[in-house]
């Protein structure tokens, strides 16, 4: 089965957008994915990073907030580093199991060159130290990211989605419930803008 990922604000539901922010679960980037689905496979971190970055760039333009990209660039960087750590570790595990030096050539994809003509043991120790360094880097990035966009702020994002939906329904006099699971991010932003403009016009007329 081919996995399709959202890559624009025109298709990604606002619910999925906020779930990614709240939980860091990038399964919500998959087309058709929701809480009721189960996905046990693995997504391509590089593709996730590229699509998520496109969505954040588009979203920041829609809401005129460049700080969003700065915050989530760290999230994408963390995702990439964790993928590197996993691949390097699995390569070392495979070498240990099969004792095939050619397996170690896969490490070249991560900037690690192993000379098979030289003693392997010392070079493996070097790779292990590199993995340890990457893990430390990930821990530091996660601390910095948590400080800039902490748990309380994420909880606020979730609660605001429900409150904003109710507010928009009343403000725009829609006469129907907004389905946040199908309403796209861009449409949501446009509705928020419309509601804001209506409120400003109401205040202007009231103060005449």
Secondary structure as GFF3:
##gff-version 3
##sequence-region A 1 208
A	DSSP	alpha_helix	14	23	.	.	.	ID=ss1
A	DSSP	three_ten_helix	26	29	.	.	.	ID=ss2
A	DSSP	alpha_helix	45	63	.	.	.	ID=ss3
A	DSSP	alpha_helix	67	98	.	.	.	ID=ss4
A	DSSP	three_ten_helix	101	110	.	.	.	ID=ss5
A	DSSP	alpha_helix	120	148	.	.	.	ID=ss6
A	DSSP	alpha_helix	151	171	.	.	.	ID=ss7
A	DSSP	alpha_helix	185	206	.	.	.	ID=ss8
###
